[in-house]
Amino acid sequence: MRKLVLLVALVILAPLALTACGGDDDETTTSAQTTPTTTPAGGGGGGGGGSETISLSADPSGAFAYEQTSLSAQAGNDTIDFDNPAPIGHDVCVEDSSGNEVGCSDVITQSKTTLPVDLKAGDYTYFCSVDGHRAAGMEGTLTVD
């Protein structure tokens, strides 16, 4: 009888455990976009400004370059979705016009990550902070209205 109770409990709890484990993968997959354009993420109407998802990708061949050399966004709490399909590690960092760092992602290889940034109107520079990559030209301009 005890074995039967354990078997029934296992059958009932196993799908719940698998569902809980699978939730993290779904969040990661849906949070990153590979579209190389800026797309609105919300409808606005909030007092703190809108929020946007800004898509950025590294050159897939492994060159020290982003596929986009200029981006634009609205002021507010934005998210940079960074895709690095290359076998070389890259990140994305953002600095304001005074050279102050606004944020920096993790260095990733053949994967995707996000960088939340609170942006005010102005011009920003995004770049790869891996040694030598920015000096080789891996940077761009982000204009925020």
Beta strands, then each sheet from edge to edge (+ up, - down):
strand 1: 38-40
strand 2: 52-57
strand 3: 70-73
strand 4: 76-84
strand 5: 93-95
strand 6: 101-104
strand 7: 111-119
strand 8: 122-127
strand 9: 139-144
sheet 1: 1+ 2- 4- 7+
sheet 2: 3+ 9+ 8- 5+ 6-
end
